[in-house]
Amino acid sequence: MLPLMLELFTKKAGIDDNEFLNGYIDTEKTRLFEYLDASVKGKSFIVGDKLSGADFMLSFDLIILAKRQKLDAYRISGSMPNSWLVLIAISALCS
């Protein structure tokens, strides 16, 4: 989840006015979420037909985005993607 980490590090370092970096981060985040959504379309879990470590690993980044109220900016098809619903539901069960 490089674009999410890059965004976190640049914001913490006070770098928020770099047009190139901001454009790169936004483009890569969109590509990443499109990929994730397509990868789990029609599935209940990330890998296989039951809960696995993959579900939890991917949920960490999405939980952070949800808590920062940043998920709405990355809606791909106008509704919350399947991958996010699954992972956010998992995080709610774990909190």
Backbone as numpy.savetxt, mean C-alpha at the origin, in Angstrom:
# Nx Ny Nz CAx CAy CAz Cx Cy Cz
8.54 -2.46 -0.92 7.72 -1.28 -0.92 8.59 -0.04 -0.92
9.53 -0.03 -1.84 10.51 1.05 -1.94 9.88 2.45 -2.00
8.86 2.69 -2.82 8.35 4.05 -2.88 7.80 4.55 -1.54
7.22 3.66 -0.75 6.69 4.07 0.55 7.82 4.41 1.51
8.87 3.60 1.49 10.01 3.88 2.36 10.74 5.15 1.92
10.89 5.32 0.62 11.55 6.52 0.10 10.77 7.77 0.50
9.46 7.70 0.42 8.64 8.84 0.83 8.83 9.13 2.31
8.82 8.11 3.13 9.00 8.28 4.56 10.35 8.91 4.88
11.42 8.40 4.26 12.76 8.91 4.53 12.94 10.35 4.04
12.42 10.66 2.86 12.61 12.02 2.35 11.81 13.03 3.18
10.63 12.65 3.62 9.83 13.56 4.47 10.51 13.77 5.81
11.04 12.69 6.39 11.74 12.81 7.68 12.98 13.69 7.55
13.63 13.64 6.39 14.84 14.43 6.16 14.50 15.87 5.77
13.22 16.17 5.64 12.81 17.53 5.29 12.89 17.82 3.80
12.99 16.79 2.99 13.07 16.97 1.53 11.66 16.81 0.97
10.98 17.93 0.78 9.62 17.84 0.26 9.41 18.72 -0.97
10.45 19.37 -1.42 10.32 20.27 -2.56 11.08 19.80 -3.80
11.48 18.53 -3.82 12.21 18.00 -4.95 11.20 17.43 -5.96
10.98 18.15 -7.03 9.96 17.78 -8.02 10.23 16.40 -8.61
11.49 16.10 -8.91 11.83 14.81 -9.49 11.50 13.67 -8.53
11.96 13.78 -7.27 11.71 12.73 -6.29 10.22 12.54 -6.02
9.50 13.64 -5.85 8.07 13.55 -5.59 7.33 12.89 -6.74
7.70 13.23 -7.97 7.09 12.61 -9.14 7.40 11.14 -9.22
8.64 10.78 -8.95 9.05 9.38 -8.96 8.28 8.58 -7.90
8.22 9.11 -6.69 7.54 8.42 -5.60 6.06 8.21 -5.94
5.39 9.25 -6.42 3.97 9.14 -6.76 3.73 8.12 -7.87
4.55 8.16 -8.90 4.40 7.21 -10.02 4.62 5.78 -9.56
5.66 5.56 -8.77 5.98 4.21 -8.32 4.94 3.68 -7.33
4.39 4.54 -6.49 3.34 4.10 -5.57 2.11 3.64 -6.36
1.74 4.40 -7.36 0.59 4.02 -8.18 0.84 2.69 -8.87
2.02 2.52 -9.45 2.36 1.25 -10.12 2.34 0.09 -9.13
2.88 0.31 -7.94 2.92 -0.72 -6.92 1.51 -1.16 -6.52
0.62 -0.20 -6.27 -0.73 -0.54 -5.85 -1.54 -1.17 -6.98
-1.30 -0.76 -8.21 -1.96 -1.40 -9.35 -1.53 -2.87 -9.43
-0.25 -3.10 -9.25 0.28 -4.47 -9.28 -0.32 -5.31 -8.15
-0.31 -4.78 -6.93 -0.86 -5.51 -5.80 -2.33 -5.85 -6.02
-3.09 -4.86 -6.48 -4.51 -5.09 -6.69 -4.74 -6.16 -7.74
-4.01 -6.10 -8.84 -4.17 -7.10 -9.90 -3.74 -8.48 -9.42
-2.73 -8.54 -8.56 -2.21 -9.82 -8.08 -3.18 -10.57 -7.19
-4.05 -9.85 -6.50 -4.97 -10.52 -5.57 -6.43 -10.42 -6.01
-6.65 -9.92 -7.20 -8.02 -9.77 -7.69 -8.75 -11.12 -7.63
-9.88 -11.12 -6.96 -10.68 -12.33 -6.84 -10.20 -13.30 -5.77
-9.14 -12.96 -5.07 -8.60 -13.83 -4.02 -8.99 -13.29 -2.65
-9.02 -14.16 -1.70 -9.24 -13.75 -0.32 -7.93 -13.51 0.42
-6.87 -14.16 -0.05 -5.57 -14.05 0.60 -4.49 -13.84 -0.46
-3.33 -13.35 -0.03 -2.25 -13.04 -0.96 -1.70 -14.30 -1.62
-1.45 -15.33 -0.81 -0.88 -16.58 -1.33 -1.79 -17.73 -0.90
-2.26 -18.50 -1.85 -3.06 -19.68 -1.53 -4.46 -19.35 -1.06
-5.04 -20.27 -0.30 -6.43 -20.11 0.13 -6.58 -19.98 1.64
-5.47 -19.64 2.31 -5.55 -19.41 3.75 -4.56 -18.32 4.15
-4.77 -17.81 5.32 -3.94 -16.74 5.86 -2.48 -17.20 5.96
-1.55 -16.35 5.52 -0.12 -16.70 5.58 0.69 -15.48 5.99
1.98 -15.69 6.14 2.88 -14.59 6.48 2.88 -13.49 5.43
2.62 -13.85 4.18 2.59 -12.84 3.11 1.50 -11.81 3.37
0.36 -12.25 3.87 -0.73 -11.32 4.17 -0.29 -10.31 5.22
0.40 -10.80 6.23 0.84 -9.91 7.30 1.96 -8.98 6.84
2.90 -9.49 6.07 4.02 -8.67 5.60 3.54 -7.50 4.74
2.61 -7.76 3.85 2.10 -6.69 3.00 1.19 -5.73 3.77
0.62 -6.21 4.85 -0.31 -5.36 5.59 0.38 -4.21 6.30
1.64 -4.35 6.68 2.30 -3.30 7.44 2.30 -1.96 6.72
2.68 -1.95 5.45 2.71 -0.71 4.69 1.32 -0.12 4.53
0.35 -0.99 4.28 -1.01 -0.51 4.07 -1.63 0.00 5.36
-1.28 -0.61 6.48 -1.76 -0.12 7.78 -1.24 1.29 8.02
0.04 1.51 7.73 0.63 2.84 7.92 -0.08 3.85 7.03
-0.31 3.50 5.77 -1.02 4.42 4.88 -2.43 4.70 5.37
-3.11 3.67 5.84 -4.48 3.85 6.35 -4.48 4.78 7.56
-3.53 4.59 8.47 -3.46 5.43 9.67 -3.12 6.88 9.32
-2.36 7.07 8.25 -2.01 8.43 7.80 -3.07 8.99 6.86
-4.16 8.23 6.64 -5.27 8.62 5.77 -4.78 8.94 4.36
-3.92 8.07 3.84 -3.34 8.25 2.51 -3.86 7.25 1.49
-4.68 6.28 1.90 -5.12 5.25 0.97 -6.03 5.80 -0.12
-6.88 6.76 0.22 -7.83 7.29 -0.78 -7.13 7.85 -2.00
-5.93 8.36 -1.83 -5.21 8.95 -2.96 -4.77 7.91 -3.98
-4.80 6.64 -3.61 -4.29 5.59 -4.50 -5.36 4.60 -4.91
-6.59 5.03 -4.91 -7.66 4.17 -5.43 -7.47 4.05 -6.93
-7.47 2.84 -7.41 -7.20 2.58 -8.82 -8.48 2.65 -9.64
-9.51 1.94 -9.21 -10.72 1.82 -10.03 -11.92 2.56 -9.45
-11.70 3.45 -8.51 -12.80 4.20 -7.92 -13.35 3.56 -6.65
-12.99 2.34 -6.37 -13.38 1.71 -5.12 -12.12 1.12 -4.48
-12.23 0.79 -3.22 -11.06 0.28 -2.51 -10.65 -1.06 -3.13
-9.40 -1.19 -3.58 -8.94 -2.45 -4.19 -9.04 -3.64 -3.23
-9.22 -4.81 -3.81 -9.34 -6.05 -3.03 -8.17 -6.23 -2.06
-6.97 -5.99 -2.55 -5.80 -6.22 -1.71 -5.84 -5.37 -0.45
-6.27 -4.14 -0.58 -6.31 -3.26 0.59 -7.40 -3.69 1.56
-8.55 -4.09 1.05 -9.62 -4.53 1.92 -9.19 -5.74 2.75
-8.54 -6.69 2.10 -8.08 -7.89 2.79 -7.06 -7.52 3.87
-6.07 -6.72 3.51 -5.00 -6.41 4.45 -5.45 -5.49 5.57
-6.32 -4.55 5.27 -6.82 -3.66 6.31 -7.71 -4.45 7.28
-8.49 -5.39 6.73 -9.30 -6.25 7.61 -8.42 -7.07 8.52
-7.33 -7.59 8.00 -6.39 -8.35 8.82 -5.83 -7.48 9.93
-5.46 -6.25 9.57 -4.89 -5.35 10.59 -5.89 -5.03 11.68
-7.16 -4.89 11.29 -8.19 -4.59 12.29 -8.36 -5.77 13.26
-8.22 -6.98 12.75 -8.32 -8.16 13.61 -7.15 -8.24 14.59
-6.01 -7.71 14.18 -4.81 -7.81 14.99 -4.64 -6.66 15.97
-5.44 -5.60 15.85 -5.24 -4.46 16.74 -5.98 -4.60 18.03
